[in-house]
Amino acid sequence: MFPKTVKSAARVAAVTAVLGVAAVGGLGVANATSHRAPEEVYLTALDQEGIPYGSAYYMVAAAYAVCGDFESGYGFYDIGLDVLSESSSYSPYQVGFIIADAVTVYCPQYTYALPI
């Protein structure tokens, strides 16, 4: 993750609120899915939420990157703002789900870092 300067405090506040709401919605992803591959669980959750992606490989790689960011000490909102600054394809709401689903499926040890 590369830190970036955020120019508007109002934008940060709005994004923070939306990311938090989306994260709470994404927490139920991996509940009774131990018989499925993690990739299938993650991509199915994104599909069910209507989050588009061009490449399954890219989305799975992005999920691993989210986990790496948490491991490096970044917080949920920092990761969300970074994703938003690098991609205009997703809304803050969608980014919140992407992060929450990635954590739930690939690095549940960071579930405590999701806003609830």
Sequence and secondary structure as in RCSB ss.txt:
>XXXX:A:sequence
MFPKTVKSAARVAAVTAVLGVAAVGGLGVANATSHRAPEEVYLTALDQEGIPYGSAYYMVAAAYAVCGDFESGYG
FYDIGLDVLSESSSYSPYQVGFIIADAVTVYCPQYTYALPI
>XXXX:A:secstr
        HHHHHHHHHHHHHHHHHTTTTTTT TTS HHHHHHHHHHHHT   S HHHHHHHHHHHHHHHHTT  
HHHHHHHHHHH SSS HHHHHHHHHHHHHHH GGGGGGS  
